[in-house]
Amino acid sequence: MSFWQTTKELEDSAESFVIATLISVRGGAPQDPGAKAIITKDGLAFGTVGGGKVEARVIADSLEIISKTQKIDPIHVKWNLQKDIGMTCGGEVTFLFEYFPATHWPIVIFGAGHVAQALTRTLERLSCQITCIDDRAEWVDKLSIKGLVHPSPKDLVKELDPNSYFICMTQGHAKDTPILAEIAKHAANCPYVGVIGSKTKGITIKRELKEMGIDQAFIDRLRVPIGLPLGTNHPFEISISIAAELLQVRDSL
């Protein structure tokens, strides 16, 4: 993989990492300026800044940064290879350490139809982790991300992160309602749960959930319709309105 592919994969998997860049050298040094390495909690994930003692020190310092968990500003360090690193050569190296803490923003979409196709393509540009589930393999195969095919999507709810942002956009409320009932049981306090559709559809779904004994607090929090009131009914414009609402909720917490 390339450098950028590696960073994208780490962001998508919600894994923290440090990028260490050799920005200048004086005298003898094991690499040229511009050399980069990506370090995760498991060590060197990509690239090299020279190997040996210099790289071992870079990895050790990067692991220390990752262990702090909070966001920190970029760090410049200058090492004398003999005094600070224990090498026989007497040069100096200057490194820039940039920390990218994991962004944990799980979004679960039930349904892989036209709007879901657009929504996943919109969201995959953001720092979030997307799960899209449908019982139709032919629609899951059209996704730009790796989706999940399951004959009964509601049965997967109990395996999902209860802090997910849940979106239902299946073929109709007959499939949405059982999924929502499972979300109410497993993730009643999730930050976001909503269904695509009209206000009339929302009235029907909420009535059915109440008849099923679902807690009223969950029903009151259920968003139907979803998305900010903007744009047309074009799938991508709908997806933008939904993504905007998700961002609005995320940034309000």
C-alpha positions as CSV (number, residue, x, y, z in Angstrom):
1,M,0.0,0.0,0.0
2,S,1.0,3.6,-0.5
3,F,1.6,6.1,2.4
4,W,-1.9,7.7,1.8
5,Q,-3.6,4.3,1.5
6,T,-2.2,3.3,4.8
7,T,-3.3,6.5,6.6
8,K,-6.8,6.1,5.1
9,E,-7.1,2.5,6.2
10,L,-6.0,3.4,9.7
11,E,-8.5,6.3,9.9
12,D,-11.3,4.0,8.6
13,S,-10.5,1.4,11.2
14,A,-10.4,4.0,14.0
15,E,-6.8,3.4,14.9
16,S,-4.5,6.1,16.3
17,F,-1.2,6.7,14.6
18,V,1.9,8.9,14.5
19,I,3.6,10.2,11.3
20,A,7.3,10.8,11.9
21,T,9.0,12.9,9.2
22,L,12.8,13.4,9.0
23,I,12.9,17.1,8.1
24,S,16.6,17.9,8.3
25,V,20.0,16.3,8.7
26,R,23.5,17.5,9.5
27,G,26.5,15.3,8.8
28,G,25.9,11.6,8.4
29,A,22.4,10.3,8.7
30,P,20.7,7.0,7.9
31,Q,18.0,8.6,5.6
32,D,17.4,11.7,3.5
33,P,15.1,14.5,4.6
34,G,11.5,13.8,3.7
35,A,11.6,10.2,4.8
36,K,8.4,9.2,6.6
37,A,7.2,6.4,8.9
38,I,3.8,5.6,10.2
39,I,3.6,4.1,13.7
40,T,0.7,2.6,15.5
41,K,0.4,1.0,18.9
42,D,1.7,-2.2,17.2
43,G,4.8,-0.5,16.0
44,L,6.0,0.5,12.5
45,A,3.1,0.2,10.0
46,F,4.6,1.9,7.0
47,G,7.8,3.4,5.7
48,T,11.2,3.9,7.3
49,V,13.3,6.8,8.6
50,G,16.5,4.8,8.4
51,G,16.2,1.7,10.5
52,G,18.5,0.9,13.4
53,K,18.8,3.0,16.5
54,V,17.3,6.1,15.0
55,E,14.1,4.3,13.9
56,A,13.9,2.4,17.2
57,R,14.0,5.8,19.0
58,V,11.3,7.2,16.7
59,I,9.1,4.2,17.3
60,A,9.6,4.4,21.1
61,D,8.8,8.1,21.2
62,S,5.7,7.6,18.9
63,L,4.4,4.9,21.2
64,E,4.7,7.3,24.1
65,I,2.7,9.9,22.2
66,I,0.0,7.4,21.3
67,S,-0.2,6.3,24.9
68,K,-1.3,9.8,25.9
69,T,-4.5,9.4,23.9
70,Q,-5.4,13.1,23.8
71,K,-4.8,15.4,20.8
72,I,-1.4,17.1,20.9
73,D,0.3,19.7,18.7
74,P,3.1,18.6,16.3
75,I,6.4,18.0,18.0
76,H,9.9,19.0,16.7
77,V,12.9,17.2,18.1
78,K,16.6,17.5,17.3
79,W,18.9,14.6,18.2
80,N,22.6,14.3,18.1
81,L,23.2,10.9,16.8
82,Q,26.2,10.3,19.1
83,K,24.9,11.8,22.3
84,D,21.2,11.2,22.1
85,I,21.0,8.0,20.1
86,G,24.2,6.2,20.9
87,M,25.6,5.9,17.4
88,T,29.2,6.3,16.4
89,C,28.5,8.9,13.7
90,G,28.3,12.5,14.9
91,G,25.5,14.0,12.8
92,E,22.2,15.5,13.8
93,V,18.7,14.7,12.8
94,T,15.5,16.7,13.2
95,F,12.1,15.0,13.2
96,L,8.5,16.2,13.1
97,F,6.0,14.0,15.0
98,E,2.4,14.4,14.1
99,Y,-0.3,12.6,16.1
100,F,-3.6,11.5,14.6
101,P,-5.8,10.1,17.4
102,A,-8.6,7.7,16.4
103,T,-11.9,9.2,15.5
104,H,-14.6,6.8,16.8
105,W,-17.8,7.6,14.9
106,P,-19.7,4.4,14.0
107,I,-22.6,4.8,11.6
108,V,-24.9,1.8,10.8
109,I,-27.2,1.9,7.8
110,F,-29.9,-0.7,7.4
111,G,-30.7,-0.9,3.7
112,A,-28.5,-0.6,0.6
113,G,-31.0,1.0,-1.8
114,H,-30.5,4.1,-3.9
115,V,-30.2,6.6,-1.1
116,A,-28.0,4.3,0.9
117,Q,-25.7,4.0,-2.1
118,A,-25.4,7.7,-2.2
119,L,-25.1,8.1,1.6
120,T,-22.3,5.6,1.9
121,R,-20.4,7.4,-0.9
122,T,-20.9,10.7,0.9
123,L,-19.9,9.4,4.3
124,E,-16.8,7.5,3.2
125,R,-15.1,10.8,2.7
126,L,-15.5,11.5,6.4
127,S,-13.6,10.1,9.4
128,C,-16.3,7.6,10.4
129,Q,-16.8,3.8,10.4
130,I,-19.7,2.8,8.2
131,T,-21.6,-0.5,8.4
132,C,-24.3,-1.1,5.8
133,I,-26.6,-4.1,6.1
134,D,-29.1,-5.5,3.7
135,D,-30.7,-8.9,2.9
136,R,-30.2,-8.3,-0.8
137,A,-26.8,-9.4,-2.0
138,E,-27.2,-7.7,-5.4
139,W,-27.6,-4.3,-3.7
140,V,-24.8,-4.8,-1.2
141,D,-22.5,-5.6,-4.1
142,K,-23.2,-2.2,-5.5
143,L,-21.9,-0.4,-2.5
144,S,-18.6,1.5,-2.6
145,I,-17.7,0.1,0.8
146,K,-17.8,-3.5,2.0
147,G,-21.3,-4.2,3.2
148,L,-23.0,-7.1,5.1
149,V,-25.6,-9.4,3.7
150,H,-27.8,-11.1,6.2
151,P,-31.3,-12.7,5.8
152,S,-32.5,-11.0,8.9
153,P,-30.7,-7.7,9.5
154,K,-32.5,-7.1,12.9
155,D,-30.6,-10.1,14.3
156,L,-27.3,-8.3,13.9
157,V,-28.3,-5.3,16.0
158,K,-27.1,-7.0,19.2
159,E,-23.6,-7.3,17.8
160,L,-23.2,-3.6,16.9
161,D,-21.7,-0.8,19.0
162,P,-24.5,0.6,21.1
163,N,-23.0,4.1,20.6
164,S,-23.5,3.9,16.9
165,Y,-25.6,6.4,14.8
166,F,-28.4,4.1,13.5
167,I,-30.2,4.8,10.2
168,C,-33.0,2.7,8.8
169,M,-33.7,2.9,5.0
170,T,-34.9,-0.5,4.1
171,Q,-37.7,-1.3,1.6
172,G,-40.4,-0.2,4.0
173,H,-41.6,0.3,7.5
174,A,-42.5,-3.4,7.8
175,K,-38.7,-4.1,7.8
176,D,-37.7,-0.9,9.6
177,T,-39.9,-1.4,12.7
178,P,-38.4,-4.8,13.9
179,I,-34.9,-3.3,13.4
180,L,-35.9,-0.3,15.5
181,A,-37.3,-2.5,18.2
182,E,-34.0,-4.3,18.5
183,I,-32.1,-1.0,18.6
184,A,-34.4,0.1,21.4
185,K,-33.4,-3.0,23.4
186,H,-29.7,-3.0,22.6
187,A,-28.9,0.7,22.2
188,A,-31.7,2.8,23.8
189,N,-29.3,5.6,24.5
190,C,-27.5,5.7,21.1
191,P,-26.7,9.3,20.0
192,Y,-28.8,9.1,16.8
193,V,-31.5,6.8,15.5
194,G,-33.7,7.7,12.5
195,V,-35.7,6.4,9.5
196,I,-36.0,7.8,6.0
197,G,-39.5,8.6,5.0
198,S,-42.4,10.9,5.5
199,K,-44.1,12.3,8.7
200,T,-47.0,9.9,8.0
201,K,-44.6,7.0,8.0
202,G,-43.1,8.2,11.2
203,I,-46.5,8.3,12.9
204,T,-47.2,4.7,11.8
205,I,-43.8,3.4,13.0
206,K,-44.0,5.1,16.3
207,R,-47.5,3.7,16.9
208,E,-46.3,0.2,16.1
209,L,-43.3,0.6,18.4
210,K,-45.6,1.7,21.2
211,E,-47.8,-1.3,20.7
212,M,-44.7,-3.5,20.9
213,G,-44.0,-2.0,24.4
214,I,-41.0,0.1,23.4
215,D,-40.1,2.8,25.9
216,Q,-41.7,6.1,25.1
217,A,-38.4,8.0,25.6
218,F,-36.8,6.0,22.7
219,I,-39.9,6.7,20.5
220,D,-39.7,10.4,21.2
221,R,-36.0,10.5,20.2
222,L,-36.7,8.6,16.9
223,R,-36.2,10.9,13.9
224,V,-38.6,10.5,11.0
225,P,-38.0,11.9,8.5
226,I,-34.3,12.3,8.7
227,G,-32.0,14.9,7.3
228,L,-32.0,18.7,7.4
229,P,-34.7,20.4,5.4
230,L,-32.7,21.2,2.3
231,G,-32.3,20.0,-1.3
232,T,-34.4,18.0,-3.6
233,N,-35.4,14.3,-3.7
234,H,-32.3,13.4,-5.7
235,P,-30.5,10.6,-3.8
236,F,-27.3,12.5,-3.4
237,E,-29.0,15.6,-2.2
238,I,-30.9,13.5,0.4
239,S,-27.6,12.0,1.4
240,I,-26.1,15.4,1.9
241,S,-29.0,16.5,4.1
242,I,-28.6,13.3,6.2
243,A,-24.9,13.7,6.5
244,A,-25.3,17.3,7.6
245,E,-27.7,16.2,10.3
246,L,-25.3,13.5,11.5
247,L,-22.6,16.1,11.7
248,Q,-24.9,18.5,13.6
249,V,-25.7,15.8,16.2
250,R,-22.1,14.6,16.5
251,D,-20.8,18.2,17.1
252,S,-23.5,19.0,19.6
253,L,-22.4,16.2,22.0
